[in-house]
Amino acid sequence: MAEAWGLIQFTYKYKEAYHAHQPFYDYYIGNRITGFTNHWMTFSGEMMITLLVAAAAILFGTERRWKVWLVGAALLTAGALMESWTRSMWLGAFCGCLYLIWFRSPWALLSLPPMVALLLVANPFDLRERALSSFTPHGSMDSNLHRGRITRNWLEND
């Protein structure tokens, strides 16, 4: 449910940036989806944990009748996690999935590089730009600069 609400929030924020005539990256970096929580990091953490639990149930569960529903829920959760633009949670979910896949079928790990490359080439909603901003800051309002400005404002008003 929170995943769906987060994706609805993302749609509204995308439209808001368009109507404000602002680049989406600059508009969204300080105003990301939060689901039913008060901060995008909390929301992203919830999505990461939910995704890993669903992945574990899909890979190691014995009840076949629930797997279709779990795959659907995992895809919705993965979409919400990607659209949260929280790179640390992306990394955590990626490492957690690597761990689960390794114990289920180590050879399946060979399929991950092409899938990651496909995601970066398709680049929905500037995900590639967000991922690369980990290594190269993005313009005048990168998330690291945004975090510093928020901290500075908080200290000045305290």
MDTraj code that builds the backbone (N, CA, C; nanometers):
import mdtraj as md
import numpy as np

residues = "MET ALA GLU ALA TRP GLY LEU ILE GLN PHE THR TYR LYS TYR LYS GLU ALA TYR HIS ALA HIS GLN PRO PHE TYR ASP TYR TYR ILE GLY ASN ARG ILE THR GLY PHE THR ASN HIS TRP MET THR PHE SER GLY GLU MET MET ILE THR LEU LEU VAL ALA ALA ALA ALA ILE LEU PHE GLY THR GLU ARG ARG TRP LYS VAL TRP LEU VAL GLY ALA ALA LEU LEU THR ALA GLY ALA LEU MET GLU SER TRP THR ARG SER MET TRP LEU GLY ALA PHE CYS GLY CYS LEU TYR LEU ILE TRP PHE ARG SER PRO TRP ALA LEU LEU SER LEU PRO PRO MET VAL ALA LEU LEU LEU VAL ALA ASN PRO PHE ASP LEU ARG GLU ARG ALA LEU SER SER PHE THR PRO HIS GLY SER MET ASP SER ASN LEU HIS ARG GLY ARG ILE THR ARG ASN TRP LEU GLU ASN ASP".split()
xyz = np.array([
    [0.0818, -0.1188, 0.0000],
    [0.0000, 0.0000, 0.0000],
    [0.0869, 0.1263, 0.0000],
    [0.1897, 0.1276, 0.0839],
    [0.2798, 0.2430, 0.0891],
    [0.3548, 0.2589, -0.0422],
    [0.3856, 0.1464, -0.1061],
    [0.4547, 0.1514, -0.2346],
    [0.3697, 0.2230, -0.3389],
    [0.2428, 0.1855, -0.3448],
    [0.1517, 0.2467, -0.4418],
    [0.1358, 0.3963, -0.4138],
    [0.1236, 0.4323, -0.2874],
    [0.1111, 0.5736, -0.2524],
    [0.2388, 0.6495, -0.2895],
    [0.3534, 0.5890, -0.2690],
    [0.4793, 0.6519, -0.3071],
    [0.4870, 0.6758, -0.4570],
    [0.4417, 0.5792, -0.5364],
    [0.4434, 0.5958, -0.6817],
    [0.3441, 0.7025, -0.7275],
    [0.2310, 0.7123, -0.6585],
    [0.1359, 0.8199, -0.6881],
    [0.1989, 0.9552, -0.6551],
    [0.2680, 0.9635, -0.5405],
    [0.3380, 1.0867, -0.5043],
    [0.4403, 1.1239, -0.6116],
    [0.5125, 1.0243, -0.6604],
    [0.6132, 1.0499, -0.7626],
    [0.5485, 1.1105, -0.8874],
    [0.4350, 1.0567, -0.9272],
    [0.3650, 1.1082, -1.0445],
    [0.3275, 1.2546, -1.0244],
    [0.2757, 1.2874, -0.9072],
    [0.2397, 1.4267, -0.8784],
    [0.3627, 1.5168, -0.8791],
    [0.4713, 1.4708, -0.8218],
    [0.5925, 1.5525, -0.8171],
    [0.6506, 1.5729, -0.9568],
    [0.6400, 1.4720, -1.0404],
    [0.6874, 1.4847, -1.1779],
    [0.6050, 1.5906, -1.2523],
    [0.4744, 1.5865, -1.2324],
    [0.3873, 1.6864, -1.2951],
    [0.4137, 1.8263, -1.2387],
    [0.4361, 1.8371, -1.1088],
    [0.4650, 1.9667, -1.0470],
    [0.5908, 2.0282, -1.1065],
    [0.6938, 1.9481, -1.1240],
    [0.8182, 1.9992, -1.1824],
    [0.7946, 2.0456, -1.3260],
    [0.7159, 1.9699, -1.3989],
    [0.6857, 2.0068, -1.5370],
    [0.6111, 2.1398, -1.5431],
    [0.5090, 2.1546, -1.4587],
    [0.4294, 2.2775, -1.4584],
    [0.5062, 2.3971, -1.4016],
    [0.6052, 2.3711, -1.3185],
    [0.6884, 2.4793, -1.2637],
    [0.8023, 2.5156, -1.3591],
    [0.8121, 2.4432, -1.4710],
    [0.9179, 2.4653, -1.5704],
    [1.0566, 2.4537, -1.5082],
    [1.0724, 2.3539, -1.4228],
    [1.2010, 2.3282, -1.3586],
    [1.2528, 2.1921, -1.4033],
    [1.3853, 2.1787, -1.4105],
    [1.4399, 2.0452, -1.4385],
    [1.3973, 1.9490, -1.3267],
    [1.3549, 1.8299, -1.3656],
    [1.3024, 1.7365, -1.2668],
    [1.4048, 1.7050, -1.1580],
    [1.5292, 1.6848, -1.1968],
    [1.6324, 1.6498, -1.0980],
    [1.6403, 1.7568, -0.9903],
    [1.6490, 1.8803, -1.0305],
    [1.6622, 1.9901, -0.9335],
    [1.5381, 2.0036, -0.8463],
    [1.4219, 1.9842, -0.9045],
    [1.2976, 1.9960, -0.8294],
    [1.2819, 1.8819, -0.7294],
    [1.3179, 1.7620, -0.7725],
    [1.2882, 1.6420, -0.6946],
    [1.3894, 1.6130, -0.5837],
    [1.5109, 1.6596, -0.5985],
    [1.6180, 1.6195, -0.5067],
    [1.5868, 1.6557, -0.3609],
    [1.5208, 1.7644, -0.3376],
    [1.4872, 1.8027, -0.2009],
    [1.3428, 1.7796, -0.1646],
    [1.2698, 1.7134, -0.2531],
    [1.1261, 1.6976, -0.2354],
    [1.0831, 1.5590, -0.2829],
    [1.1515, 1.4556, -0.2326],
    [1.1272, 1.3197, -0.2817],
    [1.0064, 1.2551, -0.2154],
    [0.9680, 1.1386, -0.2676],
    [0.8509, 1.0680, -0.2154],
    [0.8794, 1.0152, -0.0751],
    [0.7740, 1.0127, 0.0070],
    [0.7875, 0.9678, 0.1458],
    [0.6871, 0.8602, 0.1832],
    [0.5986, 0.8232, 0.0919],
    [0.4961, 0.7247, 0.1264],
    [0.4122, 0.7750, 0.2418],
    [0.3940, 0.6914, 0.3431],
    [0.3180, 0.7313, 0.4615],
    [0.4095, 0.7780, 0.5743],
    [0.5382, 0.7947, 0.5462],
    [0.6331, 0.8378, 0.6484],
    [0.6602, 0.9875, 0.6334],
    [0.7502, 1.0390, 0.7148],
    [0.7782, 1.1822, 0.7088],
    [0.9096, 1.2147, 0.6375],
    [0.9835, 1.1142, 0.5938],
    [1.1114, 1.1403, 0.5276],
    [1.1401, 1.0298, 0.4263],
    [1.2074, 1.0666, 0.3182],
    [1.2358, 0.9696, 0.2126],
    [1.3313, 0.8606, 0.2575],
    [1.4201, 0.8882, 0.3527],
    [1.5106, 0.7824, 0.4001],
    [1.4328, 0.6746, 0.4758],
    [1.3352, 0.7145, 0.5563],
    [1.2526, 0.6177, 0.6283],
    [1.1729, 0.5338, 0.5291],
    [1.1121, 0.6005, 0.4330],
    [1.0360, 0.5310, 0.3300],
    [1.1243, 0.4332, 0.2532],
    [1.2421, 0.4783, 0.2139],
    [1.3332, 0.3930, 0.1368],
    [1.3802, 0.2735, 0.2186],
    [1.4067, 0.2947, 0.3456],
    [1.4457, 0.1835, 0.4324],
    [1.3361, 0.0793, 0.4418],
    [1.2124, 0.1259, 0.4547],
    [1.0999, 0.0328, 0.4571],
    [1.0890, -0.0447, 0.3259],
    [1.1085, 0.0252, 0.2149],
    [1.0992, -0.0409, 0.0842],
    [1.2105, -0.1431, 0.0675],
    [1.3317, -0.1090, 0.1130],
    [1.4441, -0.2019, 0.1014],
    [1.4162, -0.3298, 0.1814],
    [1.3715, -0.3148, 0.3040],
    [1.3440, -0.4318, 0.3882],
    [1.2297, -0.5148, 0.3294],
    [1.1245, -0.4489, 0.2857],
    [1.0111, -0.5200, 0.2261],
    [1.0540, -0.5966, 0.1015],
    [1.1353, -0.5336, 0.0188],
    [1.1827, -0.5991, -0.1031],
    [1.2668, -0.7222, -0.0701],
    [1.3552, -0.7110, 0.0275],
    [1.4411, -0.8245, 0.0627],
    [1.3614, -0.9390, 0.1258],
    [1.2612, -0.9072, 0.2061],
    [1.1761, -1.0120, 0.2634],
    [1.0976, -1.0815, 0.1519],
    [1.0431, -1.0035, 0.0594],
    [0.9693, -1.0635, -0.0522],
    [1.0616, -1.1494, -0.1386],
    [1.1830, -1.1005, -0.1647],
    [1.2783, -1.1778, -0.2447],
    [1.3147, -1.3085, -0.1751],
    [1.3339, -1.3037, -0.0441],
    [1.3654, -1.4267, 0.0303],
    [1.2487, -1.5250, 0.0233],
    [1.1266, -1.4741, 0.0353],
    [1.0100, -1.5622, 0.0279],
    [0.9958, -1.6223, -0.1124],
    [1.0263, -1.5435, -0.2149],
    [1.0177, -1.5940, -0.3525],
    [1.1248, -1.7002, -0.3769],
    [1.2469, -1.6737, -0.3335],
    [1.3573, -1.7651, -0.3618],
    [1.3565, -1.8910, -0.2759],
    [1.3128, -1.8783, -0.1508],
    [1.3253, -1.9908, -0.0584],
    [1.1926, -2.0446, -0.0069],
    [1.0814, -1.9792, -0.0409],
    [0.9505, -2.0242, 0.0058],
    [0.9065, -2.1520, -0.0631],
    [0.8229, -2.2268, 0.0057],
    [0.7753, -2.3530, -0.0503],
    [0.6324, -2.3429, -0.1023],
    [0.5596, -2.2415, -0.0640],
    [0.4216, -2.2227, -0.1085],
    [0.4189, -2.1609, -0.2478],
    [0.3869, -2.2390, -0.3476],
    [0.3884, -2.1894, -0.4859],
    [0.2728, -2.0932, -0.5148],
    [0.1607, -2.1112, -0.4473],
    [0.0437, -2.0298, -0.4799],
    [0.0625, -1.8831, -0.4446],
    [0.1541, -1.8509, -0.3556],
    [0.1770, -1.7125, -0.3147],
    [0.2847, -1.6441, -0.3975],
    [0.3614, -1.7191, -0.4731],
    [0.4761, -1.6604, -0.5427],
    [0.4363, -1.5566, -0.6468],
    [0.3276, -1.5759, -0.7176],
    [0.2837, -1.4774, -0.8169],
    [0.2517, -1.3452, -0.7484],
    [0.1842, -1.3524, -0.6355],
    [0.1509, -1.2312, -0.5605],
    [0.2769, -1.1667, -0.5043],
    [0.3684, -1.2482, -0.4588],
    [0.4934, -1.1941, -0.4041],
    [0.5769, -1.1267, -0.5122],
    [0.5797, -1.1832, -0.6315],
    [0.6535, -1.1209, -0.7419],
    [0.5908, -0.9860, -0.7762],
    [0.4591, -0.9797, -0.7817],
    [0.3915, -0.8531, -0.8079],
    [0.4219, -0.7491, -0.7014],
    [0.4159, -0.7911, -0.5758],
    [0.4464, -0.6990, -0.4656],
    [0.5922, -0.6554, -0.4701],
    [0.6817, -0.7476, -0.5039],
    [0.8242, -0.7138, -0.5112],
    [0.8508, -0.6144, -0.6241],
    [0.7840, -0.6305, -0.7372],
    [0.8019, -0.5366, -0.8486],
    [0.7506, -0.3976, -0.8118],
    [0.6377, -0.3912, -0.7454],
    [0.5833, -0.2627, -0.7001],
    [0.6776, -0.1977, -0.5993],
    [0.7293, -0.2775, -0.5081],
    [0.8221, -0.2264, -0.4074],
    [0.9519, -0.1803, -0.4715],
    [1.0032, -0.2573, -0.5666],
    [1.1268, -0.2180, -0.6353],
    [1.1075, -0.0869, -0.7111],
    [0.9913, -0.0704, -0.7732],
    [0.9618, 0.0548, -0.8425],
    [0.9607, 0.1727, -0.7470],
    [0.8966, 0.1561, -0.6332],
    [0.8919, 0.2639, -0.5335],
    [1.0320, 0.2932, -0.4787],
    [1.1113, 0.1889, -0.4579],
    [1.2477, 0.2094, -0.4089],
    [1.3319, 0.2847, -0.5117],
    [1.3180, 0.2485, -0.6385],
    [1.3938, 0.3183, -0.7423],
    [1.3513, 0.4642, -0.7519],
    [1.2215, 0.4900, -0.7433],
    [1.1719, 0.6263, -0.7566],
    [1.1941, 0.7107, -0.6314],
    [1.2397, 0.6484, -0.5232],
    [1.2725, 0.7265, -0.4028],
    [1.4052, 0.7995, -0.4187],
    [1.4862, 0.7553, -0.5141],
    [1.6166, 0.8151, -0.5446],
    [1.7116, 0.8127, -0.4251],
    [1.7009, 0.7153, -0.3394],
    [1.7881, 0.7052, -0.2226],
    [1.8952, 0.6017, -0.2529],
    [2.0130, 0.6525, -0.2909],
    [2.1198, 0.5659, -0.3411],
    [2.1687, 0.4660, -0.2373],
    [2.1749, 0.5046, -0.1116],
    [2.2235, 0.4123, -0.0090],
    [2.1297, 0.2930, 0.0053],
    [2.0009, 0.3155, -0.0108],
    [1.9054, 0.2045, -0.0031],
    [1.9099, 0.1200, -0.1297],
    [1.9408, 0.1828, -0.2439],
    [1.9616, 0.1051, -0.3655],
    [2.0766, 0.0080, -0.3441],
    [2.1849, 0.0592, -0.2874],
    [2.3030, -0.0241, -0.2643],
    [2.2719, -0.1352, -0.1639],
    [2.1998, -0.1016, -0.0576],
    [2.1629, -0.2028, 0.0414],
    [2.0755, -0.3112, -0.0169],
    [1.9767, -0.2723, -0.0968],
    [1.8882, -0.3707, -0.1603],
    [1.9659, -0.4561, -0.2603],
    [2.0549, -0.3943, -0.3348],
    [2.1356, -0.4674, -0.4324],
    [2.2233, -0.5710, -0.3620],
    [2.2916, -0.5303, -0.2559],
    [2.3779, -0.6239, -0.1824],
    [2.2960, -0.7343, -0.1161],
    [2.1809, -0.6995, -0.0615],
    [2.0935, -0.8005, -0.0013],
    [2.0449, -0.9012, -0.1043],
    [2.0089, -0.8532, -0.2222],
    [1.9649, -0.9436, -0.3291],
    [2.0797, -1.0315, -0.3781],
    [2.2004, -0.9740, -0.3863],
    [2.3168, -1.0549, -0.4223],
    [2.3352, -1.1698, -0.3240],
    [2.3239, -1.1390, -0.1967],
    [2.3378, -1.2394, -0.0914],
    [2.2336, -1.3504, -0.1064],
    [2.1082, -1.3116, -0.1265],
    [2.0015, -1.4119, -0.1404],
    [2.0196, -1.4969, -0.2653],
    [2.0532, -1.4342, -0.3753],
    [2.0716, -1.5079, -0.5009],
    [2.1917, -1.6012, -0.4904],
    [2.2971, -1.5561, -0.4252],
    [2.4165, -1.6384, -0.4085],
    [2.3827, -1.7700, -0.3389],
    [2.2987, -1.7657, -0.2376],
    [2.2639, -1.8874, -0.1652],
    [2.1606, -1.9727, -0.2379],
    [2.0860, -1.9134, -0.3267],
    [1.9870, -1.9901, -0.4014],
    [2.0479, -2.0516, -0.5271],
    [2.1172, -1.9700, -0.6045],
    [2.1746, -2.0163, -0.7305],
    [2.2882, -1.9225, -0.7704],
    [2.4108, -1.9542, -0.7316],
    [2.5227, -1.8638, -0.7597],
    [2.5383, -1.8282, -0.9079],
    [2.5050, -1.9209, -0.9971],
    [2.5193, -1.8935, -1.1401],
    [2.4219, -1.7862, -1.1884],
    [2.3137, -1.7673, -1.1166],
    [2.2152, -1.6661, -1.1557],
    [2.2713, -1.5247, -1.1428],
    [2.3785, -1.5100, -1.0673],
    [2.4408, -1.3781, -1.0522],
    [2.4960, -1.3263, -1.1847],
    [2.5231, -1.4163, -1.2779],
    [2.5733, -1.3733, -1.4086],
    [2.4693, -1.2929, -1.4875],
    [2.3432, -1.3054, -1.4511],
    [2.2389, -1.2300, -1.5224],
    [2.2251, -1.0871, -1.4709],
    [2.2863, -1.0557, -1.3581],
    [2.2701, -0.9216, -1.3014],
    [2.3377, -0.8101, -1.3805],
    [2.4628, -0.8247, -1.4250],
    [2.5225, -0.7133, -1.5012],
    [2.4417, -0.6706, -1.6233],
    [2.3897, -0.7644, -1.7054],
    [2.3072, -0.7175, -1.8178],
    [2.1792, -0.6466, -1.7728],
    [2.1190, -0.6921, -1.6630],
    [1.9972, -0.6267, -1.6151],
    [2.0264, -0.4859, -1.5644],
    [2.1371, -0.4678, -1.4924],
    [2.1751, -0.3347, -1.4442],
    [2.2087, -0.2449, -1.5624],
    [2.2801, -0.2978, -1.6606],
    [2.3132, -0.2196, -1.7803],
    [2.1869, -0.1788, -1.8557],
    [2.0914, -0.2691, -1.8668],
    [1.9651, -0.2375, -1.9331],
    [1.8910, -0.1265, -1.8596],
    [1.8908, -0.1329, -1.7286],
    [1.8253, -0.0282, -1.6488],
    [1.8926, 0.1064, -1.6702],
    [2.0254, 0.1075, -1.6728],
    [2.0975, 0.2337, -1.6918],
    [2.0823, 0.2875, -1.8340],
    [2.0706, 0.1985, -1.9325],
    [2.0511, 0.2431, -2.0707],
    [1.9084, 0.2947, -2.0903],
    [1.8107, 0.2247, -2.0357],
    [1.6714, 0.2684, -2.0478],
    [1.6514, 0.4017, -1.9760],
    [1.7175, 0.4192, -1.8628],
    [1.7212, 0.5442, -1.7875],
    [1.5837, 0.6057, -1.7617],
    [1.4928, 0.5311, -1.7004],
    [1.3644, 0.5935, -1.6696],
    [1.3797, 0.6975, -1.5585],
    [1.3231, 0.8146, -1.5806],
    [1.3196, 0.9223, -1.4816],
    [1.4586, 0.9592, -1.4293],
    [1.5560, 0.9656, -1.5166],
    [1.6913, 1.0106, -1.4834],
    [1.7600, 0.9253, -1.3765],
    [1.7311, 0.7961, -1.3704],
    [1.7951, 0.7100, -1.2703],
    [1.9461, 0.7016, -1.2913],
    [1.9895, 0.6992, -1.4176],
    [2.1330, 0.6928, -1.4456],
    [2.2018, 0.8174, -1.3920],
    [2.1421, 0.9320, -1.4153],
    [2.1991, 1.0577, -1.3681],
    [2.2088, 1.0581, -1.2154],
    [2.1078, 1.0050, -1.1500],
    [2.1084, 0.9984, -1.0036],
    [2.2161, 0.9020, -0.9554],
    [2.2302, 0.7878, -1.0197],
    [2.3323, 0.6907, -0.9790],
    [2.4722, 0.7481, -0.9990],
    [2.4947, 0.8148, -1.1115],
    [2.6272, 0.8709, -1.1391],
    [2.6604, 0.9898, -1.0492],
    [2.5588, 1.0539, -0.9914],
    [2.5856, 1.1671, -0.9018],
    [2.6539, 1.1228, -0.7728],
    [2.6608, 0.9920, -0.7492],
    [2.7374, 0.9414, -0.6349],
    [2.8853, 0.9717, -0.6526],
    [2.9301, 0.9726, -0.7782],
    [3.0713, 0.9915, -0.8079],
    [3.1019, 1.1308, -0.8602],
    [3.0068, 1.1900, -0.9291],
    [3.0240, 1.3237, -0.9861],
    [2.9040, 1.4077, -0.9457],
    [2.9239, 1.5112, -0.8632],
    [2.8097, 1.5922, -0.8199],
    [2.7322, 1.6484, -0.9384],
    [2.6045, 1.6616, -0.9188],
    [2.5147, 1.7071, -1.0239],
    [2.4866, 1.8564, -1.0075],
    [2.5470, 1.9364, -1.0887],
    [2.5158, 2.0784, -1.0958],
    [2.5272, 2.1542, -0.9655],
    [2.4498, 2.2598, -0.9542],
    [2.4597, 2.3484, -0.8384],
    [2.3776, 2.2989, -0.7204],
    [2.2883, 2.2024, -0.7403],
    [2.2053, 2.1549, -0.6303],
    [2.2073, 2.0028, -0.6225],
    [2.3241, 1.9488, -0.5980],
    [2.3360, 1.8052, -0.5790],
    [2.2822, 1.7702, -0.4412],
    [2.2508, 1.6435, -0.4191],
    [2.1931, 1.6038, -0.2914],
    [2.2897, 1.6268, -0.1757],
    [2.4187, 1.6125, -0.1999],
    [2.5144, 1.6380, -0.0926],
    [2.5139, 1.7859, -0.0544],
    [2.5074, 1.8752, -0.1530],
    [2.4976, 2.0177, -0.1238],
    [2.3654, 2.0498, -0.0565],
    [2.2588, 1.9849, -0.1007],
    [2.1274, 2.0056, -0.0404],
    [2.1307, 1.9668, 0.1072],
    [2.1936, 1.8547, 0.1377],
    [2.2034, 1.8080, 0.2758],
    [2.2813, 1.9084, 0.3598],
    [2.3876, 1.9630, 0.3045],
    [2.4664, 2.0618, 0.3766],
    [2.3889, 2.1899, 0.4038],
    [2.3085, 2.2331, 0.3075],
    [2.2273, 2.3540, 0.3257],
    [2.1210, 2.3330, 0.4321],
    [2.0587, 2.2167, 0.4336],
    [1.9568, 2.1883, 0.5348],
    [2.0206, 2.1889, 0.6731],
    [2.1367, 2.1254, 0.6868],
    [2.2058, 2.1213, 0.8160],
    [2.2451, 2.2615, 0.8602],
    [2.2966, 2.3396, 0.7697],
    [2.3372, 2.4756, 0.8026],
    [2.2170, 2.5585, 0.8461],
    [2.1046, 2.5478, 0.7753],
    [1.9841, 2.6214, 0.8130],
    [1.9327, 2.5761, 0.9486],
    [1.9401, 2.4470, 0.9753],
    [1.8943, 2.3928, 1.1027],
    [1.9802, 2.4463, 1.2165],
    [2.1110, 2.4514, 1.1967],
    [2.2006, 2.5019, 1.3009],
    [2.1810, 2.6498, 1.3246],
    [2.1564, 2.7254, 1.2187],
    [2.1351, 2.8690, 1.2334],
    [2.0051, 2.9006, 1.3047],
    [1.9030, 2.8188, 1.2870],
    [1.7732, 2.8440, 1.3487],
    [1.7599, 2.7816, 1.4854],
    [1.8566, 2.7058, 1.5263],
    [1.8501, 2.6380, 1.6566],
    [1.8913, 2.7272, 1.7699],
])
top = md.Topology()
chain = top.add_chain()
for i, resn in enumerate(residues, 1):
    res = top.add_residue(resn, chain, resSeq=i)
    for name in ("N", "CA", "C"):
        top.add_atom(name, md.element.get_by_symbol(name[0]), res)
traj = md.Trajectory(xyz[None], top)
